[in-house]
Amino acid sequence: MTLATIITLIRLALIPVFAWIAVKYGQSVDAGSAEEPLRWLAVAVYTLASALDGLDGWIARHFNQKSVTGAILDPLTDKALLMTGLTPATFVNWGTDWHLPVWFIVLVIARDLEIIGGDFILYPIHKKGPLEPPSTGKV
């Protein structure tokens, strides 16, 4: 197993940690005693998982550690991290009147399903896949 894949697995493991902390923070807000350290811990865990995304990709490219496992796990982890980040912003009480609208999550899911569906349609035609996003997609 490559270092890049190990970092991706660490990112994957951070997702339920973030979710648990975010929910616990929301529960503390609902109880009337917001535990602010939990909010900042959730932000820190999410930020770390996001930063590690850039690191695992850089390591895979610069040290020739590209693998089939990494090519599958990395985008799945990206999607899981994104959805896990959006869900508390929509459904968990963070102590503000602001929430993401539900339609936004539906739009993001529809976009991701379209991308995945496109891969399944184009793979038999081009005999290669998954399709790689352009480098400008990371911006």
Backbone as CSV, one residue per row, in Angstrom:
resi,resn,N_x,N_y,N_z,CA_x,CA_y,CA_z,C_x,C_y,C_z
1,MET,0.852,-1.177,0.000,0.000,0.000,0.000,0.897,1.241,0.000
2,THR,0.561,2.197,-0.846,1.390,3.391,-0.984,1.085,4.407,0.117
3,LEU,2.017,5.332,0.316,1.820,6.404,1.291,0.604,7.250,0.908
4,ALA,0.439,7.510,-0.383,-0.710,8.299,-0.840,-2.024,7.612,-0.468
5,THR,-2.089,6.304,-0.623,-3.308,5.566,-0.274,-3.533,5.574,1.233
6,ILE,-2.470,5.473,2.001,-2.592,5.537,3.467,-3.162,6.891,3.888
7,ILE,-2.690,7.965,3.261,-3.203,9.300,3.575,-4.685,9.393,3.205
8,THR,-5.066,8.805,2.078,-6.477,8.784,1.689,-7.308,8.037,2.726
9,LEU,-6.784,6.926,3.229,-7.501,6.164,4.259,-7.625,6.966,5.556
10,ILE,-6.605,7.747,5.879,-6.687,8.627,7.055,-7.795,9.654,6.836
11,ARG,-7.845,10.232,5.636,-8.922,11.180,5.307,-10.286,10.523,5.473
12,LEU,-10.398,9.300,4.988,-11.656,8.561,5.094,-12.029,8.342,6.563
13,ALA,-11.043,8.042,7.392,-11.290,7.824,8.821,-11.677,9.121,9.536
14,LEU,-11.236,10.262,9.027,-11.572,11.543,9.652,-13.024,11.954,9.399
15,ILE,-13.650,11.396,8.379,-15.020,11.791,8.035,-16.004,11.494,9.167
16,PRO,-16.067,10.264,9.698,-17.009,10.038,10.808,-16.617,10.802,12.074
17,VAL,-15.330,11.071,12.251,-14.891,11.870,13.406,-15.487,13.270,13.296
18,PHE,-15.349,13.878,12.114,-15.935,15.198,11.888,-17.443,15.167,12.119
19,ALA,-18.115,14.175,11.536,-19.575,14.090,11.646,-20.007,13.983,13.105
20,TRP,-19.325,13.150,13.869,-19.675,12.962,15.278,-19.501,14.271,16.048
21,ILE,-18.375,14.951,15.824,-18.117,16.211,16.533,-19.156,17.259,16.137
22,ALA,-19.482,17.339,14.840,-20.467,18.319,14.372,-21.836,18.065,14.997
23,VAL,-22.239,16.814,15.059,-23.533,16.474,15.667,-23.515,16.788,17.161
24,LYS,-22.424,16.444,17.844,-22.322,16.738,19.280,-22.401,18.246,19.521
25,TYR,-21.752,19.026,18.666,-21.830,20.468,18.811,-23.279,20.935,18.622
26,GLY,-23.944,20.426,17.591,-25.343,20.783,17.354,-26.229,20.429,18.533
27,GLN,-25.974,19.279,19.152,-26.747,18.879,20.330,-26.499,19.835,21.493
28,SER,-25.259,20.294,21.632,-24.967,21.235,22.717,-25.670,22.571,22.472
29,VAL,-25.763,22.979,21.213,-26.491,24.208,20.881,-27.973,24.028,21.196
30,ASP,-28.528,22.886,20.793,-29.945,22.609,21.067,-30.237,22.578,22.563
31,ALA,-29.267,22.125,23.352,-29.443,22.049,24.804,-29.297,23.416,25.467
32,GLY,-28.892,24.427,24.696,-28.768,25.773,25.233,-27.412,26.104,25.805
33,SER,-26.453,25.214,25.670,-25.099,25.498,26.172,-24.080,25.078,25.109
34,ALA,-23.945,25.927,24.107,-23.056,25.625,22.979,-21.625,25.410,23.461
35,GLU,-21.088,24.263,23.138,-19.697,23.952,23.483,-18.819,24.377,22.313
36,GLU,-18.374,25.639,22.365,-17.617,26.227,21.257,-16.358,25.452,20.877
37,PRO,-15.639,24.840,21.829,-14.469,24.059,21.401,-14.837,22.941,20.416
38,LEU,-16.048,22.393,20.539,-16.477,21.353,19.599,-16.634,21.921,18.191
39,ARG,-17.166,23.136,18.094,-17.315,23.759,16.774,-15.950,23.895,16.116
40,TRP,-14.991,24.423,16.862,-13.668,24.659,16.278,-12.919,23.358,16.026
41,LEU,-13.178,22.351,16.847,-12.577,21.040,16.598,-13.139,20.438,15.307
42,ALA,-14.449,20.580,15.093,-15.062,20.090,13.850,-14.457,20.798,12.643
43,VAL,-14.302,22.108,12.742,-13.694,22.873,11.646,-12.256,22.413,11.410
44,ALA,-11.509,22.180,12.482,-10.113,21.744,12.350,-10.013,20.361,11.708
45,VAL,-10.871,19.435,12.118,-10.842,18.077,11.553,-11.199,18.125,10.070
46,TYR,-12.217,18.906,9.719,-12.614,19.020,8.311,-11.502,19.667,7.484
47,THR,-10.885,20.697,8.033,-9.789,21.376,7.336,-8.613,20.433,7.134
48,LEU,-8.281,19.649,8.150,-7.192,18.678,8.029,-7.500,17.654,6.942
49,ALA,-8.709,17.112,6.952,-9.087,16.118,5.936,-9.023,16.724,4.538
50,SER,-9.422,17.976,4.406,-9.366,18.647,3.105,-7.931,18.901,2.670
51,ALA,-7.094,19.335,3.599,-5.687,19.600,3.270,-4.962,18.321,2.878
52,LEU,-5.296,17.226,3.543,-4.658,15.949,3.210,-5.017,15.486,1.801
53,ASP,-6.143,15.975,1.265,-6.516,15.641,-0.112,-5.447,16.140,-1.077
54,GLY,-5.015,17.352,-0.890,-3.955,17.886,-1.745,-2.649,17.143,-1.563
55,LEU,-2.360,16.775,-0.318,-1.107,16.077,-0.035,-1.081,14.691,-0.665
56,ASP,-2.165,13.928,-0.543,-2.139,12.573,-1.112,-2.013,12.609,-2.633
57,GLY,-2.664,13.562,-3.267,-2.543,13.697,-4.720,-1.143,14.089,-5.139
58,TRP,-0.561,15.022,-4.398,0.794,15.470,-4.716,1.788,14.320,-4.561
59,ILE,1.669,13.580,-3.478,2.568,12.436,-3.257,2.391,11.401,-4.362
60,ALA,1.151,11.112,-4.718,0.899,10.108,-5.764,1.527,10.525,-7.090
61,ARG,1.411,11.798,-7.440,1.963,12.267,-8.716,3.479,12.395,-8.683
62,HIS,4.018,12.987,-7.633,5.447,13.295,-7.605,6.339,12.111,-7.242
63,PHE,5.777,11.114,-6.597,6.578,9.948,-6.225,6.090,8.686,-6.931
64,ASN,5.354,8.906,-8.020,4.865,7.811,-8.853,4.178,6.726,-8.015
65,GLN,3.258,7.158,-7.162,2.531,6.231,-6.295,1.070,6.103,-6.712
66,LYS,0.811,6.338,-7.989,-0.557,6.167,-8.473,-0.909,4.691,-8.424
67,SER,-2.126,4.405,-7.969,-2.575,3.012,-7.884,-4.060,2.946,-8.207
68,VAL,-4.514,1.776,-8.574,-5.938,1.583,-8.853,-6.745,1.845,-7.585
69,THR,-6.244,1.339,-6.457,-6.935,1.552,-5.182,-7.068,3.043,-4.893
70,GLY,-5.973,3.773,-5.047,-5.998,5.212,-4.812,-6.895,5.943,-5.789
71,ALA,-6.879,5.504,-7.054,-7.713,6.140,-8.079,-9.197,5.969,-7.778
72,ILE,-9.548,4.909,-7.081,-10.950,4.678,-6.709,-11.268,5.345,-5.374
73,LEU,-10.391,5.143,-4.384,-10.655,5.653,-3.033,-10.635,7.176,-2.948
74,ASP,-9.703,7.817,-3.640,-9.555,9.268,-3.503,-10.817,10.024,-3.910
75,PRO,-11.370,9.795,-5.106,-12.584,10.544,-5.440,-13.790,10.163,-4.580
76,LEU,-13.868,8.896,-4.161,-14.965,8.506,-3.265,-14.845,9.217,-1.925
77,THR,-13.617,9.320,-1.428,-13.382,10.033,-0.174,-13.702,11.514,-0.337
78,ASP,-13.333,12.088,-1.487,-13.671,13.490,-1.760,-15.176,13.710,-1.680
79,LYS,-15.931,12.832,-2.330,-17.395,12.967,-2.342,-17.967,12.787,-0.936
80,ALA,-17.467,11.799,-0.216,-17.958,11.551,1.145,-17.645,12.734,2.058
81,LEU,-16.452,13.304,1.920,-16.071,14.453,2.739,-16.953,15.655,2.413
82,LEU,-17.176,15.892,1.138,-18.026,17.009,0.732,-19.442,16.851,1.285
83,MET,-20.025,15.672,1.105,-21.394,15.457,1.574,-21.482,15.510,3.099
84,THR,-20.461,15.004,3.772,-20.460,15.043,5.234,-20.280,16.469,5.734
85,GLY,-19.602,17.292,4.980,-19.475,18.696,5.347,-20.752,19.487,5.096
86,LEU,-21.434,19.162,3.995,-22.657,19.889,3.653,-23.837,19.508,4.545
87,THR,-23.891,18.266,4.960,-25.043,17.785,5.730,-25.221,18.538,7.054
88,PRO,-24.180,18.684,7.880,-24.385,19.470,9.106,-24.731,20.931,8.821
89,ALA,-24.196,21.472,7.728,-24.513,22.863,7.390,-25.985,23.025,7.025
90,THR,-26.636,21.918,6.704,-28.055,21.947,6.356,-28.946,21.537,7.521
91,PHE,-28.557,20.485,8.231,-29.471,19.856,9.188,-29.088,20.005,10.657
92,VAL,-27.874,20.426,10.968,-27.437,20.530,12.361,-27.504,21.989,12.797
93,ASN,-28.008,22.216,13.992,-28.111,23.560,14.541,-26.730,24.031,14.991
94,TRP,-26.179,24.994,14.256,-24.862,25.539,14.595,-24.994,26.862,15.341
95,GLY,-26.184,27.150,15.828,-26.369,28.344,16.641,-26.605,29.599,15.831
96,THR,-26.894,29.457,14.563,-27.193,30.612,13.723,-28.524,30.361,13.034
97,ASP,-29.068,31.403,12.464,-30.307,31.251,11.698,-30.024,30.787,10.276
98,TRP,-28.770,30.669,9.929,-28.380,30.325,8.563,-28.183,28.824,8.406
99,HIS,-28.741,28.265,7.350,-28.540,26.865,6.971,-28.469,26.796,5.454
100,LEU,-27.734,25.818,4.948,-27.778,25.565,3.509,-29.152,25.008,3.165
101,PRO,-29.717,25.409,2.048,-31.005,24.830,1.668,-30.840,23.378,1.214
102,VAL,-31.861,22.582,1.431,-31.821,21.163,1.068,-31.588,21.002,-0.432
103,TRP,-32.153,21.902,-1.240,-31.990,21.773,-2.686,-30.521,21.820,-3.086
104,PHE,-29.688,22.496,-2.302,-28.270,22.576,-2.642,-27.617,21.199,-2.546
105,ILE,-27.926,20.453,-1.484,-27.379,19.097,-1.349,-27.898,18.208,-2.476
106,VAL,-29.173,18.352,-2.808,-29.738,17.567,-3.911,-29.003,17.890,-5.210
107,LEU,-28.701,19.161,-5.436,-27.976,19.575,-6.638,-26.571,18.972,-6.676
108,VAL,-25.876,18.981,-5.551,-24.526,18.408,-5.491,-24.566,16.903,-5.751
109,ILE,-25.529,16.211,-5.152,-25.659,14.766,-5.375,-25.969,14.485,-6.845
110,ALA,-26.874,15.271,-7.432,-27.221,15.076,-8.847,-25.999,15.290,-9.735
111,ARG,-25.204,16.293,-9.423,-23.980,16.558,-10.190,-23.030,15.371,-10.106
112,ASP,-22.822,14.856,-8.914,-21.911,13.724,-8.742,-22.427,12.473,-9.439
113,LEU,-23.729,12.246,-9.377,-24.303,11.094,-10.078,-24.154,11.241,-11.590
114,GLU,-24.264,12.472,-12.073,-24.067,12.716,-13.505,-22.629,12.406,-13.914
115,ILE,-21.677,12.807,-13.101,-20.267,12.528,-13.391,-20.014,11.026,-13.389
116,ILE,-20.512,10.342,-12.373,-20.323,8.886,-12.285,-21.020,8.196,-13.457
117,GLY,-22.238,8.632,-13.765,-22.962,8.061,-14.900,-22.227,8.280,-16.209
118,GLY,-21.634,9.453,-16.361,-20.849,9.734,-17.564,-19.667,8.798,-17.697
119,ASP,-19.009,8.506,-16.579,-17.894,7.548,-16.605,-18.365,6.178,-17.082
120,PHE,-19.514,5.735,-16.565,-20.030,4.415,-16.956,-20.434,4.376,-18.431
121,ILE,-20.933,5.484,-18.940,-21.332,5.535,-20.346,-20.106,5.610,-21.253
122,LEU,-19.116,6.429,-20.872,-17.955,6.641,-21.735,-16.921,5.531,-21.647
123,TYR,-16.883,4.786,-20.550,-15.878,3.726,-20.416,-15.956,2.702,-21.543
124,PRO,-17.139,2.168,-21.866,-17.186,1.178,-22.952,-16.760,1.755,-24.307
125,ILE,-16.964,3.040,-24.494,-16.608,3.671,-25.764,-15.098,3.865,-25.870
126,HIS,-14.489,4.391,-24.819,-13.063,4.744,-24.856,-12.155,3.682,-24.252
127,LYS,-12.725,2.707,-23.564,-11.964,1.607,-22.945,-10.900,2.101,-21.968
128,LYS,-11.170,3.201,-21.339,-10.293,3.652,-20.266,-11.140,4.428,-19.270
129,GLY,-10.675,4.504,-18.086,-11.441,5.206,-17.069,-10.877,4.898,-15.703
130,PRO,-11.331,5.543,-14.681,-12.277,6.639,-14.748,-11.657,7.850,-15.423
131,LEU,-12.497,8.716,-15.946,-11.991,9.907,-16.606,-11.312,10.796,-15.579
132,GLU,-10.206,11.374,-15.961,-9.479,12.241,-15.036,-9.885,13.683,-15.274
133,PRO,-10.127,14.415,-14.188,-10.483,15.819,-14.353,-9.260,16.613,-14.799
134,PRO,-9.483,17.727,-15.490,-8.345,18.559,-15.881,-7.703,19.180,-14.650
135,SER,-6.451,19.585,-14.777,-5.740,20.169,-13.632,-6.418,21.445,-13.147
136,THR,-7.125,22.134,-14.026,-7.829,23.349,-13.610,-8.997,23.036,-12.688
137,GLY,-9.431,21.776,-12.648,-10.521,21.381,-11.765,-10.146,21.447,-10.300
138,LYS,-8.859,21.463,-9.989,-8.401,21.546,-8.602,-8.437,22.973,-8.073
139,VAL,-8.613,23.945,-8.958,-8.561,25.347,-8.547,-9.774,25.732,-7.765
